[in-house]
Amino acid sequence: MKAQGFTKETINSLGMYERTFPQLCIGDIIAVSQWVEEGNKKRIQIFEGNLIGQHNKGASTTFTVRKIGANGISVEKIYPFYSPMIESIKVVVKGKVRRAKLYYLRDRIGKSARVKVKIEKKIRPVKSARHQVSQ
């Protein structure tokens, strides 16, 4: 976009606007709520799966979600981040991975296709350093 000489205002007018989604990390299990139009009715459909990739390219930013459907058939969807079809994104489980793209999960089945769960520690309040000594 910068190479074509667009200003920030021009890019925003092209469809890039502020989204209030949570911080997405690769390996997270996320639930994407999207609008689906069937005939003359609109409804929200939820697609839940692993976040296996992100492409940050300004207004054309996308992320890829993969889930295992019925009979072990895998389904991948590529969502544009700034699409008006996406109602909300919810992080269900934080994943612990060491890769930027999890495309190797495509070749795996069963338990080996799982991502480890990130366990977060609780923050405890700090106690004062003064100790009362009884005399």
Steps between C-alpha positions, in 0.01 A plus 500: 500500500780744582669431166188617319506831689177465698461704816373356826159663447472348152578155633234540773244603240580183301355282773762484773346609829560440868405150617459422870604136481717345774871446444531194275802271525592204285390172659197644678164330468265777390128525428418725204140622483410591144184615325351245259228595254260224394234623264357814657601411860825586679636308796826462691704181454792411729815335362734374774850370433876552525656821374774365273615811314479876467596732216537866599467706182315814607142503370539149357602336830373142526508213749450127445291282732503119481261258668435129485142442389281193484663165413848648553479729197694820550362837394707817457362849454691814416336810646576861407563683828311813395201319351157631606378138493691427822290592802744402775800286586535327835817331628389168652839350595850649484749279317869447571696477175846588370414564137354791304301273267351165601463352151658174622167421673352427156697175481411382850197316632374411847687607812810611310292774334432667834669815627620521861297721733674803648456509877503852638598569858280698733644827619511519876507827693841600633529490879681775685865443586459608862468221750392567851732343751350423841725580800 
